[in-house]
Amino acid sequence: SSNLERHKDTCTVEKPWKCGDCGKGFNYPSGLEIHRRSHTGERPFTCVECGKGFTQSSILLAHQRVHTGERPFICSVCGKRFACSSHLLSHQGVHTGERSFTCSECGKGFNSQSGLETHGHVHTGERPFTCSMCGKGFSRLANLTEHQLVHTDKRPFKCSDCGKSFKSRNYLMKHQRIHTGERPFTCTMCGKGFTQSCNLLRHQRVHK
């Protein structure tokens, strides 16, 4: 059977292990234990290189490849390499166009169950990943991990053009527009372009 059919069969089976905080069900107690960490903020697996904590040992193992540069998972179509198998599986949807997991709210398709679950936070407003330093919540663990760099001196995102380093990928992307000349934010009144949305908003006051 297809991945979609297997997914549907799984969804029809009652999941006996329920989360007391949000009611989400799991097939195994180990799955529930891992999920509970999204509520408690517990990160029992710590990277010895940078001190970041993770909810699962497998996520820690994948993270450690950031430091080693190892990318053992290779796309058979284009040769692109990935640090973890889940990223490779998500990438392969680019070539196949397969989106087996569909959001019941908006119909958007995803090539993994985890991608669909993360997207669901857009509709529920849920932000289960909370920063222990400032309390800010995030819908994705990756966003929380990147945010936590704000509270450190680490600047792992480096501009390949000038070497300047930044604390977040978003700040790096904004900076790189200096080199590319890209101005994605355009004034609807006069057509003038800007590198950042805040600059566009400031400019629009001229027309009021």
C-alpha positions as CSV (number, residue, x, y, z in Angstrom):
1,S,0.0,0.0,0.0
2,S,1.1,3.6,-0.4
3,N,2.4,5.9,2.3
4,L,-0.9,7.7,2.4
5,E,-2.9,4.5,2.8
6,R,-0.6,3.4,5.7
7,H,-1.0,6.8,7.3
8,K,-4.8,6.6,7.1
9,D,-4.7,3.1,8.6
10,T,-2.6,4.3,11.5
11,C,-5.0,7.3,12.1
12,T,-8.0,4.9,12.5
13,V,-6.4,3.0,15.3
14,E,-7.0,4.3,18.8
15,K,-3.8,5.6,20.4
16,P,-4.0,4.5,24.0
17,W,-1.2,6.7,25.5
18,K,-2.7,10.2,26.0
19,C,-0.9,13.4,27.0
20,G,-2.5,14.9,30.1
21,D,-1.8,18.4,29.0
22,C,-3.1,18.5,25.4
23,G,-4.8,15.1,24.9
24,K,-2.6,14.0,22.0
25,G,-2.5,10.3,21.6
26,F,0.5,8.0,21.1
27,N,0.9,4.3,20.2
28,Y,3.7,3.7,22.6
29,P,4.6,5.1,26.1
30,S,8.1,6.1,24.8
31,G,6.4,8.4,22.3
32,L,4.3,10.1,25.0
33,E,7.4,10.5,27.2
34,I,9.2,12.3,24.4
35,H,6.2,14.5,23.6
36,R,5.8,15.6,27.3
37,R,9.2,17.3,27.0
38,S,7.5,19.8,24.7
39,H,5.4,20.9,27.6
40,T,8.1,20.7,30.4
41,G,10.9,22.1,28.4
42,E,13.2,19.2,29.5
43,R,16.2,18.7,27.2
44,P,18.1,15.7,28.8
45,F,20.5,15.1,25.9
46,T,23.2,17.8,25.7
47,C,25.8,18.5,23.1
48,V,29.3,18.6,24.6
49,E,30.5,21.0,21.9
50,C,28.1,23.9,22.3
51,G,25.9,23.0,25.3
52,K,22.6,22.8,23.4
53,G,20.0,20.5,24.9
54,F,17.7,18.1,23.0
55,T,14.6,16.1,23.7
56,Q,15.9,12.9,22.0
57,S,19.2,11.2,21.6
58,S,18.6,10.9,17.8
59,I,18.2,14.6,17.5
60,L,21.4,15.2,19.4
61,L,23.2,12.8,17.1
62,A,21.9,14.7,14.0
63,H,22.8,18.0,15.6
64,Q,26.4,16.9,16.3
65,R,26.9,16.7,12.5
66,V,26.7,20.5,12.5
67,H,30.1,20.5,14.3
68,T,31.6,17.6,12.3
69,G,30.3,18.7,8.9
70,E,29.2,15.1,8.3
71,R,26.3,14.7,5.8
72,P,25.8,10.9,5.3
73,F,22.4,11.0,3.6
74,I,22.6,11.5,-0.1
75,C,19.7,12.2,-2.6
76,S,19.9,9.7,-5.4
77,V,18.4,12.2,-7.8
78,C,20.5,15.3,-7.4
79,G,23.3,14.2,-5.1
80,K,22.5,16.8,-2.4
81,R,23.7,15.6,1.0
82,F,22.0,15.9,4.4
83,A,22.9,15.5,8.0
84,C,19.8,13.5,8.9
85,S,17.5,11.1,7.1
86,S,14.3,13.1,7.8
87,H,15.8,16.1,5.9
88,L,16.6,13.8,3.0
89,L,13.0,12.4,3.0
90,S,11.5,15.9,3.0
91,H,13.9,17.0,0.2
92,Q,12.9,14.1,-2.0
93,G,9.4,15.5,-2.3
94,V,11.0,18.3,-4.4
95,H,11.7,15.7,-7.1
96,T,8.6,13.5,-6.7
97,G,6.0,16.2,-6.0
98,E,4.5,13.9,-3.4
99,R,2.5,15.5,-0.6
100,S,0.9,12.6,1.1
101,F,0.0,14.4,4.3
102,T,-2.7,17.0,3.9
103,C,-3.9,19.7,6.3
104,S,-7.6,19.3,7.0
105,E,-7.9,23.0,7.7
106,C,-6.4,24.6,4.6
107,G,-5.6,21.7,2.3
108,K,-1.9,22.3,2.1
109,G,0.2,19.2,1.5
110,F,3.3,18.0,3.2
111,N,5.7,15.1,2.5
112,S,6.1,14.1,6.1
113,Q,3.8,13.7,9.2
114,S,6.2,15.9,11.2
115,G,5.9,18.6,8.6
116,L,2.1,18.4,8.8
117,E,2.1,18.5,12.6
118,T,4.4,21.5,12.7
119,H,2.2,23.3,10.2
120,G,-0.9,22.6,12.4
121,H,0.5,25.1,14.9
122,V,-0.3,27.9,12.4
123,H,-4.0,27.2,12.8
124,T,-4.1,26.4,16.5
125,G,-1.7,29.2,17.6
126,E,0.1,26.6,19.7
127,R,3.8,27.4,20.5
128,P,4.9,24.4,22.5
129,F,8.6,25.2,22.4
130,T,9.5,27.8,25.0
131,C,12.7,29.6,25.7
132,S,13.9,29.0,29.2
133,M,15.7,32.3,29.3
134,C,12.9,34.7,28.3
135,G,9.7,32.7,28.0
136,K,9.1,33.4,24.3
137,G,7.2,30.5,22.6
138,F,7.8,29.0,19.2
139,S,5.8,26.6,16.9
140,R,9.0,24.8,15.8
141,L,11.9,23.4,17.8
142,A,14.3,24.7,15.1
143,N,13.1,28.2,15.6
144,L,13.6,28.0,19.4
145,T,17.1,26.6,18.9
146,E,18.0,29.5,16.6
147,H,16.3,32.0,18.9
148,Q,18.4,30.8,21.9
149,L,21.5,32.1,20.3
150,V,20.2,35.7,21.1
151,H,21.1,34.9,24.7
152,T,24.7,33.9,23.9
153,D,27.7,35.4,22.2
154,K,27.6,32.8,19.4
155,R,27.2,34.0,15.8
156,P,27.2,30.8,13.7
157,F,25.7,32.3,10.5
158,K,28.4,33.8,8.4
159,C,28.1,35.8,5.2
160,S,30.1,34.2,2.4
161,D,30.6,37.6,0.7
162,C,32.2,39.7,3.5
163,G,32.6,37.3,6.4
164,K,30.3,39.1,8.8
165,S,28.6,36.8,11.3
166,F,25.1,36.8,12.7
167,K,23.1,35.2,15.5
168,S,20.2,34.0,13.3
169,R,19.7,32.9,9.7
170,N,17.0,35.6,9.3
171,Y,19.5,38.4,10.2
172,L,22.0,36.9,7.7
173,M,19.4,36.8,4.9
174,K,18.6,40.5,5.6
175,H,22.3,41.4,5.5
176,Q,22.9,39.5,2.3
177,R,20.6,41.8,0.4
178,I,23.3,44.5,0.7
179,H,25.4,42.3,-1.6
180,T,22.7,41.0,-3.9
181,G,20.8,44.4,-4.3
182,E,17.5,42.5,-3.7
183,R,14.6,44.7,-2.5
184,P,11.7,42.4,-1.9
185,F,9.5,44.9,-0.1
186,T,7.8,47.3,-2.6
187,C,5.7,50.4,-2.0
188,T,2.3,50.0,-3.7
189,M,2.0,53.8,-4.0
190,C,5.3,54.6,-5.8
191,G,7.0,51.3,-6.6
192,K,10.1,52.1,-4.5
193,G,11.8,48.9,-3.2
194,F,13.3,48.2,0.3
195,T,15.5,45.5,1.8
196,Q,13.4,45.2,5.0
197,S,9.7,45.4,5.8
198,C,10.4,47.9,8.6
199,N,12.0,50.3,6.1
200,L,9.0,50.0,3.8
201,L,6.6,50.8,6.7
202,R,8.7,53.9,7.6
203,H,8.6,55.0,4.0
204,Q,4.9,54.6,3.6
205,R,4.3,57.4,6.1
206,V,5.5,59.8,3.3
207,H,2.3,59.0,1.4
208,K,-0.1,59.7,4.3
